[in-house]
Amino acid sequence: MAKRFEGKTALVEVGGIGKAVAERLLQEGAKVYVLGKSQENLEKLKTEHSSINTIQIDVSDWDRTKTAVEQIGVVDLLVNNAGMLHQEIFVNVEIDKFDKILNTNFKSAFNITQIVARGLISAGRQGVVVNISGTRG
């Protein structure tokens, strides 16, 4: 049986559904990289699937994320899946918490997608970007 993503590189932000997405892409033959904040979760994933490449990073950190993603090379399949929820009454949310939410839920996807798109354009290739949001997004 042919694997649909043989020879493709995939990048997934792991959290929630991201783990299942990464596992499926691996089954379909992709070389899979995952970004995650929790070193413990990444180590567990690596134990379960030794061929998955893990990168421990807080994707809300623009510059560190940019450096990490650029080092991967050309990414054919990107799944933006990072997200956080801060449960607080709207009128009580302070700017630092608001910035963290925006940096994680929106800016990280923008940053990573921009890097991936530049790589694809430079390589003269096409790719796929999937943005996943939870029901509270």
Buried (B, 14 or more C-beta within 10 A) or exposed (E): EEEEBEEBBBBBBBBEEBBEBBBBBBEBBBBBBBBBBEEEBBEEBBEEBEEBBBBBBBBBBEEEBBEBBEEBEBBBBBBBBBBBEEEEEEEEEEEEEEEBBEBBBBBBBEBBBEBBBEBBEEEEEEBBBEEBEEEEE
